[in-house]
Amino acid sequence: MSEVVCGSDGKMRCAWGTGDADYEVYHDTEWGFPQIDDVRLFEKICLEGFQAGLSWLTILRKRDNFRSAFSGFDFRRVAEYGEDAVLKLLNDAGIIRHRGKIEATINNAARALELRDEFGTLASYFWGWEPDRGSAPTQIPPFTDVSTALSKDLKKRGWKFVGPTTMYAFMQAMGLVNDHLAECWVREEAEVRRQEFRRQEFRRQTSDPDDR
């Protein structure tokens, strides 16, 4: 992930985001872009957990199946899943049939409800972990001090399948960091969106209630 290559359309992309149409769309329109919707944040953290030990392309191509199987990743509904739901999921060939990861998703849905009750939204919690980073990266690490600290905090809260590497992949996926390389054509657009997001959040948090 430390190189850029030229795609068939003549655009320079991070090497991992080329050579497959599904990868290119994900790389160009989603990875590194700021996400604030709680359901989509829960989806991303769960799918990163399912990805552990597998290719991300495998997960990406099954994402619609995952959404169907897990109630669109509405964590309020997933938290209510019982053993019957687990057995049904274990028989669903459209997803990754790993009991530990399935049960972790259900557990994490309940933990997400607790996080929302404490912080108001999942976004408020996760965006509080945004690291201070200015320039484009030249090397992409598998994990960082921040992802390690985030992993540790989530584990204390009872979350599962949230190791430091998984959490760094989640940070990249939700736009908490912009790891598009300097020569990648998407980097500037992703950074503009991140800056717009910060300004909107700042205005929302500091505006006079009578002006809303």
N, C-alpha and C positions, 0 to 999 in steps of 0.2 A: 504493500500500500504506500510505497514511497516514490512511485513513478506515475507519470501521466503518459497516455498513448493517444494517438490520433484515431478517431472512430471513422466509420465508413462515410459519415456526413461531413468529415473534415474538421470536426470539433475536438479539442483536446479535453480528455477526461481522466480522472483518477483511473489507474489501470484496472482496478477491480470492477469498475462500472462500465466496461466495454465488452463487446463480443457476444452479448445476449440481449435481446430486446427487452425482456423483463427487468434485467439489471439496469439497462440504460434509462428506462423510464423511472425506476425507483431512484437511481443516482441523480437524475436531472431534475426531478420534481419533488422529492420527498426527503431524502437523506440530507441531514444538516439544516433543514428548514425548521423554524420554530413551531412547536406544537403546544397548544394550551388546552385542548379539549381533553377532559378527564378520561372519557371512555377510550379515546385513541391512545392516550398515554398508558392506560392499563393494558391495552392491546399490545403496544410496543414492548413493554416490560415482560409480558407473558411470552410473546413470540421470541424474544431474545433468550428467554429461559429454555424454550423448546429447541432453539437452534444449537444449544450447547452440544458440541461433539458432532454436529452436522453442518452441511453447507447451507449458507443463508439462502441460496437460490432454491433449495428444497423447500424451505419455509415460505419463501415469497410466492412460489407457485401453488402452495397449499393455503394461502392466506384466506381466500374466500371460503374454503372448507372449514378452516378454524373459526371464522366469524359465524358461520352457520351453526357449528357444533357448540360454540360457547356463547350463544345468545347475543351475538354482535359485540361480545366483550363488555356487556353491561354488567359491571361488577356487583351491582345490587342483586341481579338475578343469579349470577354465577355463585355468589356466596351462599345461596340457598340449595345448591346441588347436594344431593346425598349419594349413597352408595349405588342406587339404581342408575343415577346419571353417570357415575364413574364407569359402571359396567357397560353402559351404552356407548360411552366415548371409547372405551377399550376395544369395542367392536366396529368402530368407525374407521374404515380404511382410508378415508380422505384426510386424516390428520396423522400426527405422530402418536402411535399407541404406546405410550410410556406411562405406566401407572404413577410413578413418582412425579413426573412433570404435570400430569393431569391433576393429581391431588394437590400439588403445589399451586396450580392455578386457582383452584377452589379456595385453598387456604389464603392465598394472596388477595383474593376478592374480599374476603372478610377483613383482612388487614387494611385493604384500601378504604373500606368503609370507616375504619378507625382513624385512618390518616385524614380522610375528608372531614370527619367530625372535629379533629384537632386543629387542622389548618384551614378549613373552609373549602378547599379544593385540593386535588392532587397536584395541580399545576403550581399552586402556591408553595407546596413543599418542595417539589423537584426543582423549580426555578431558583429556589434559594441555594442550590448547590452549584450554580453557574460559576465556573472558575474565571479568574482574571487572565485573559489571554488576548494579545493583540495581533501579532503577525501570523501569517499562514505557517502551518507546520511543514517541516521538511522530512520528518520521520513520524510515523503513526505508532504510538506505543500500544501494547495489548491492554494496559491498564495504567492508571495514574494514582497519585496520592488522593485526589478527590474521589475517584471512583472507588478506591479502597475504603475511604471514610464513609461514603454513601452506602456501600455494601455492608459495612459494619453496623451502621445505624439501622438499616432496614432489617438486618438479622436480629438485632436487639428487639425490634418491633414484631418479630415473629414471621417475617417474610422468608420464603424459600426460593432456591435456585436464583440467587441474586449475588453471585460472586463478583469480585472486582472486575474481571474481564467482561462478564455479562453486563455489568453496570456501565462500563465504559462504552460498550457497543450501544447500549440504550441511550447514553448521553449523546452519542453521535447521531443516532437515529432520530431523536426528538429535537435536535438542534441546540442542545445545551452547549455544545461545542460545534464549531464549523471546521471540520477536518478535510474539506476539499483542499487539495494542494494549490499552491499559488498559480500554477499554470493551467489549472482546470477552469473551463469556461463557466462552470456553475458557481464557483466560489464567491464571486462578486455579488451575484444575484442572491445567494443564500445569506450573505452578510448584510445586504441591504434589508432583506426581510427581517433579519434578527434585530437590526437597529430600529426599524419601524415598530417592531413588537415592543422593544424596550421603551420607546417614546410613548406608545399607546398605554402601556402599563403604568408608566410614570404619571401620565395625565390622569389616568383612572384613579390612582392611589392618592393624588394630591389635590385634585379638583375640589372646589367648594360644593358640598352636597346640594346647595340651592341652585347651582348652575347646571345640574344634571337633568 
